């Protein structure tokens, strides 16, 4: 019987141990809610207009439990009591929007002399004091007229020692004073009277201002933090925290400190759903090129024209300047053009385009569109260029065998680019195009010096062809309609294809259920592989193209061994606006 009981007990332990492996949030201990407060840095000297006000607004939006400063609320440095009163009036009007308690720490601009001390005591209160929030103790010191902790008045140091002793059982003790004496004392290996008192009194964190730059250090277990500027003048900084406030959280795990850069806190309704719809419409339909700048065979734009179409799809008047950013080697006239477009109106603006250097990068154009009252968004588009490939008429249909030995395959398109627009890294690739009344013919010759590393894993249609070595085409039979076809072939003739169309929100999506009807053959040689294909024009929704007719087109080769691709026109994208031109000879 005992043996049975022992087995049952062991089984119970095993079951409970197995259950313990799965976390249960129901059994977690509940600590008290975290305390969160904001520390605002120096406003002066030489306050930058509006900065402190913006930080106050952001702090108010965050709704901490309280706010505390680290000094320099006013410019001060005067014996003129009228001026001091005026400056304190200004300061209190700035912090008036705060709906939470605010505690002030005096800075050297707030108290420089006895007159300013009297003004501070009258307008603010005691220059050094302490207060409690829950189980946490907070101490504010006055160090305004001294340059080291050794110079501080004995009365204040005695008060501090007594206050620390009386609150030695506080869960956390935090001290605030303006000048970070510790930076020049304990950091440099020198004694510091305040630091010794802090160690003895169990201080957990110290916060200062004065230097207008954020830095921190943990010394003898105490978190020291100098809060940077919240509006005062700043010099060169090691970070981008030019203006900021600091967010502090105290919970069961201790003290967490995070500087918050100005502009990082946004209102809940900064963008409404209706405004986001307006932005979406503007991004998708607000601006496009109705004509593209033609690229010559030597990859230059010579006396070309491009027409920018601005479609104000918003309910607000667009009133802005069209601005171009032109890389070296490009020229655009005019470089800037003011435009006013009423809601629902479409305007076209033409520009003279010329390039004498590298084709890429291309110029960019920007216009700010209104999407709500007082709110605008910059729309930036790359100049749309158009290279031209030629499809030659086939008097006799080529035999689809992958050999590419028939006379129809001549004058290939072979000047390709890397994805970044730089010199091509893939090995030589030649693309050919031909047509007759019923079919479009495609052929590609790909040099490959290491044929044993050629990748052709995908054997199922619409499988991972794009992850293999492959060649791909984007065809837009009707340039007036936003419908195109993506067709890829790998070295064993496996096909990936889909129809591309603009979706409900204006973005281009692939319809993978669409399948073309191809005859495709590939051929491998010692140092190359070929692809040859026939596509019925009817499957692309068109009839025989007339001589001189043009389609939208782009194409590429992926060479996996080199982890790169060779592209006809940059970028490779679903958007037909980015396509080049296929002209039927």
SVG drawing of the C-alpha trace seen along z (x, -y; Angstrom):
<svg xmlns="http://www.w3.org/2000/svg" viewBox="-13 -97 54 99">
<polyline fill="none" stroke="black" stroke-width="0.4" points="0.0,0.0 2.8,-2.4 4.5,-1.6 1.2,-2.5 1.0,-5.8 4.6,-6.6 4.0,-6.0 0.9,-8.2 2.8,-11.0 5.6,-10.9 3.0,-10.9 1.3,-14.0 4.7,-15.8 5.5,-14.9 2.1,-16.3 2.3,-19.5 5.9,-20.0 4.8,-19.6 2.0,-22.1 4.5,-24.5 6.4,-24.6 3.4,-26.6 3.3,-30.2 0.1,-31.2 -0.5,-35.0 -3.4,-34.4 -1.0,-33.5 1.5,-36.3 1.9,-38.6 0.3,-42.0 2.7,-44.8 1.6,-48.4 1.1,-50.4 4.2,-52.1 4.9,-55.7 5.8,-57.8 7.1,-61.3 8.7,-63.7 11.8,-65.7 12.0,-68.9 15.5,-70.3 16.8,-73.9 14.7,-76.5 17.5,-79.2 20.1,-80.6 19.0,-82.1 15.7,-80.3 14.8,-79.1 11.3,-80.5 8.5,-77.9 10.7,-74.9 9.9,-74.7 6.2,-75.3 6.3,-72.3 7.9,-70.1 5.3,-71.1 2.5,-70.2 4.1,-66.8 4.5,-66.1 0.9,-67.0 -0.1,-64.6 1.8,-61.8 0.0,-62.5 2.7,-61.5 1.9,-61.5 3.9,-64.7 6.5,-66.9 9.8,-68.1 12.4,-70.5 16.2,-70.6 16.5,-74.4 16.9,-77.5 13.3,-78.4 13.9,-82.1 16.8,-84.1 17.4,-86.0 20.9,-87.4 19.3,-90.7 18.5,-92.7 15.4,-94.3 12.4,-92.9 10.0,-94.1 11.9,-92.2 12.1,-89.1 8.4,-89.2 7.7,-89.6 10.0,-86.6 8.2,-84.4 4.8,-85.5 6.0,-84.4 7.2,-81.0 4.1,-80.2 2.0,-81.1 4.1,-78.6 3.5,-75.7 -0.1,-76.6 -1.4,-74.0 -0.1,-71.3 -3.0,-69.5 -0.5,-67.6 1.6,-68.8 4.9,-70.4 7.9,-70.7 10.7,-73.2 14.4,-72.9 16.3,-76.2 19.0,-76.9 21.8,-79.4 19.7,-81.6 16.8,-81.5 18.9,-82.4 22.1,-84.3 22.0,-86.8 20.0,-87.7 17.4,-89.7 16.7,-86.7 16.6,-84.4 13.9,-86.6 12.0,-86.6 12.2,-82.8 11.0,-82.3 8.1,-84.7 7.1,-83.3 8.1,-79.6 8.8,-78.7 11.6,-77.1 14.8,-76.6 15.4,-73.2 12.8,-70.9 11.6,-67.3 8.3,-65.5 6.9,-62.0 4.9,-60.2 3.6,-56.8 6.6,-55.0 9.1,-57.1 11.1,-60.0 12.1,-63.0 14.7,-65.7 15.3,-69.0 18.5,-70.9 19.7,-74.4 23.2,-74.5 22.7,-77.7 25.4,-79.9 28.2,-77.4 30.5,-75.5 31.1,-72.3 29.4,-70.3 32.2,-71.2 31.1,-74.8 27.5,-74.2 26.2,-75.8 26.6,-73.7 22.9,-74.3 21.7,-72.8 24.0,-69.8 22.9,-69.2 19.2,-69.4 20.0,-66.9 21.7,-64.4 18.7,-64.7 16.1,-64.3 17.9,-61.2 18.0,-59.7 14.3,-60.3 13.4,-58.7 15.9,-55.8 13.0,-53.3 11.7,-54.8 11.4,-52.3 13.4,-54.6 15.1,-58.0 15.7,-60.4 17.6,-63.7 17.4,-66.7 19.8,-69.7 20.9,-71.9 24.7,-71.6 26.2,-68.1 29.1,-68.5 29.8,-64.7 30.9,-65.2 34.1,-67.0 34.5,-65.2 33.7,-61.5 33.9,-60.8 37.5,-62.2 38.3,-60.2 37.9,-63.2 35.9,-63.3 32.4,-64.7 30.6,-65.6 27.1,-65.1 28.0,-61.7 29.2,-60.6 25.9,-61.7 24.0,-59.9 25.8,-56.6 25.2,-56.8 21.6,-57.9 20.7,-55.2 20.0,-57.5 19.1,-55.5 19.1,-58.2 20.4,-61.8 19.2,-64.1 20.8,-67.4 20.7,-70.0 23.0,-72.9 25.2,-71.5 22.4,-71.4 23.4,-67.9 22.3,-64.5 24.7,-62.1 24.6,-59.5 26.7,-57.1 26.1,-54.5 28.5,-55.2 28.5,-53.1 25.1,-51.8 23.6,-55.3 22.1,-56.3 23.4,-59.7 21.7,-61.5 22.3,-65.0 19.2,-66.0 19.9,-68.1 18.2,-71.2 14.5,-71.7 14.9,-75.0 18.2,-76.6 21.0,-77.1 23.0,-74.0 26.5,-73.4 27.8,-70.4 26.2,-67.2 27.2,-63.6 23.6,-62.5 20.6,-64.0 19.0,-64.9 19.2,-68.6 16.0,-69.3 14.2,-66.7 12.6,-65.8 13.3,-62.7 10.7,-60.0 11.2,-58.1 9.3,-55.0 9.6,-53.5 8.1,-50.1 8.8,-46.8 11.9,-46.4 13.5,-49.7 14.0,-52.9 13.9,-53.2 15.1,-56.3 14.4,-57.3 15.2,-60.6 12.4,-61.6 13.4,-63.7 11.2,-66.7 8.6,-65.9 8.4,-62.3 5.1,-62.6 2.1,-63.0 -1.5,-63.7 -3.9,-60.7 -5.8,-62.2 -2.7,-63.5 -4.1,-61.7 -7.7,-60.7 -9.0,-57.8 -10.5,-60.2 -7.1,-62.0 -5.3,-58.7 -7.7,-57.9 -6.9,-61.3 -3.1,-60.6 -3.6,-57.2 -5.4,-58.7 -2.8,-61.4 0.1,-59.0 -1.5,-56.7 -3.2,-59.2 -1.9,-62.7 1.1,-62.9 2.4,-60.9 4.2,-61.5 1.8,-61.5 4.9,-61.5 8.3,-60.1 11.7,-61.4 13.0,-59.2 16.5,-57.6 18.7,-57.3 20.7,-54.2 23.8,-55.8 21.9,-56.1 21.4,-59.8 18.3,-62.1 18.9,-64.7 16.5,-67.6 13.8,-65.4 10.5,-66.5 8.6,-65.0 5.1,-66.0 4.1,-65.9 0.4,-65.5 -0.8,-66.9 -4.2,-65.6 -5.6,-67.3 -7.7,-64.5 -8.2,-66.3 -10.8,-68.8 -8.3,-71.6 -6.6,-74.0 -3.0,-72.9 -0.7,-75.9 2.9,-74.9 6.1,-75.0 7.2,-72.0 10.8,-71.4 13.4,-69.2 16.5,-67.6 18.9,-67.0 22.0,-64.7 25.2,-65.7 25.0,-65.3 21.3,-66.2 19.6,-69.5 15.9,-70.3 14.1,-73.5 12.5,-75.0 14.0,-73.7 11.1,-75.1 7.6,-76.0 4.8,-77.4 1.4,-75.7 -2.1,-76.1 -4.6,-73.3 -8.2,-73.4 -9.9,-70.4 -10.7,-67.9 -8.6,-69.7 -5.8,-68.1 -2.9,-70.2 0.0,-69.2 3.4,-70.9 6.1,-70.1 9.8,-70.2 12.9,-70.2 15.1,-67.3 18.8,-66.7 21.4,-64.3 25.1,-64.1 26.4,-61.8 25.2,-58.6 21.6,-57.6 21.2,-56.7 20.3,-58.1 17.5,-60.0 16.2,-63.4 13.3,-63.5 10.4,-65.9 8.4,-66.9 5.1,-68.7 3.4,-69.2 -0.3,-68.2 -2.9,-69.3 -4.7,-66.4 -6.6,-68.3 -6.9,-71.9 -3.4,-73.1 -1.8,-69.7 0.3,-68.8 2.4,-65.8 5.3,-65.9 4.8,-63.6 8.2,-62.7 8.5,-60.9 11.5,-59.9 11.6,-61.2 10.1,-58.6 12.4,-57.8 11.8,-55.3 14.4,-53.2 13.3,-51.4 13.7,-47.8 12.6,-46.6 10.5,-43.7 11.2,-42.6 8.6,-41.1 9.0,-37.4 8.2,-36.5 8.6,-32.9 7.8,-31.7 10.9,-30.7 11.3,-27.1 11.1,-27.1 14.1,-24.9 16.3,-27.1 19.1,-27.3 18.6,-30.9 20.2,-30.2 17.6,-31.8 18.1,-35.1 15.1,-36.7 17.3,-36.8 19.4,-39.9 20.2,-43.3 19.7,-42.3 19.0,-44.6 22.1,-44.0 23.0,-47.3 21.7,-46.4 22.1,-47.8 22.5,-46.5 19.5,-47.0 21.1,-50.2 21.5,-51.7 25.3,-51.0 27.4,-48.9 26.0,-45.5 27.6,-42.7 25.9,-39.8 27.6,-38.1 26.6,-39.2 22.9,-38.8 21.2,-39.4 17.4,-39.8 15.6,-39.4 12.0,-40.2 10.0,-39.2 6.4,-39.0 3.9,-37.9 0.1,-38.3 -0.6,-35.7 2.4,-35.5 5.0,-37.4 8.4,-35.7 11.0,-36.0 14.6,-34.8 17.4,-35.3 21.1,-34.3 22.7,-34.2 26.5,-33.8 27.4,-31.6 31.1,-30.7 30.3,-28.2 27.4,-26.1 27.7,-23.5 26.5,-26.2 23.4,-27.1 20.3,-26.9 17.1,-25.5 15.2,-24.0 11.6,-25.0 9.9,-22.3 6.2,-23.3 4.5,-26.1 4.3,-29.3 6.8,-27.7 10.0,-29.3 11.2,-30.3 12.2,-33.8 14.6,-32.2 16.4,-30.3 18.6,-31.6 15.9,-33.0 14.9,-35.6 11.8,-37.7 9.5,-40.1 6.9,-42.7 4.6,-43.3 1.9,-46.0 0.1,-45.5 -2.0,-48.7 0.0,-51.6 -3.3,-53.4 -4.5,-50.7 -2.9,-49.8 -2.8,-46.1 0.5,-44.2 1.8,-40.6 4.8,-39.3 6.4,-36.2 9.5,-34.4 11.4,-31.3 14.1,-29.4 16.9,-27.3 14.7,-24.2 11.7,-26.1 9.6,-26.3 7.2,-29.2 6.0,-31.7 3.4,-34.2 0.6,-36.4 -1.5,-39.3 -0.8,-42.7 -3.6,-45.2 -4.3,-48.1 -6.3,-47.1 -9.0,-48.8 -6.6,-51.1 -4.6,-52.0 -1.7,-49.6 -0.7,-47.0 -1.4,-43.4 -0.6,-40.1 -3.4,-37.8 -1.6,-34.4 -4.5,-32.4 -3.9,-33.9 -1.8,-31.6 -0.4,-32.3 -0.2,-29.7 3.5,-29.2 5.7,-27.1 9.1,-27.4 12.4,-25.6 15.8,-26.1 19.2,-25.0 22.4,-24.7 25.9,-24.9 29.4,-24.9 29.3,-28.5 25.7,-29.7 22.0,-28.9 19.3,-30.0 15.6,-30.5 13.2,-30.8 9.4,-31.2 6.2,-31.8 3.2,-33.6 -0.2,-33.8 -1.1,-37.5 -4.7,-36.5 -3.7,-35.4 -2.4,-38.9 -5.8,-40.3 -4.6,-41.9 -4.5,-41.3 -1.7,-41.7 0.3,-44.9 0.7,-47.4 4.1,-48.5 5.2,-51.4 2.9,-50.4 4.4,-50.5 3.9,-48.5 5.1,-49.0 8.0,-46.7 10.7,-45.8 12.9,-42.8 15.7,-41.3 18.0,-38.4 18.8,-37.0 22.1,-35.3 22.0,-33.5 25.7,-32.5 26.6,-36.2 23.6,-37.1 22.6,-39.9 20.4,-40.8 20.8,-42.6 17.9,-45.0 16.8,-46.8 15.3,-49.8 15.5,-50.7 13.5,-50.0 11.9,-46.6 8.4,-47.3 4.8,-46.3 3.8,-49.9 3.7,-50.3 4.8,-53.9 8.3,-52.5 8.2,-50.5 10.3,-51.2 9.0,-50.8 8.8,-47.9 8.4,-49.2 7.1,-46.9 9.3,-47.5"/>
</svg>
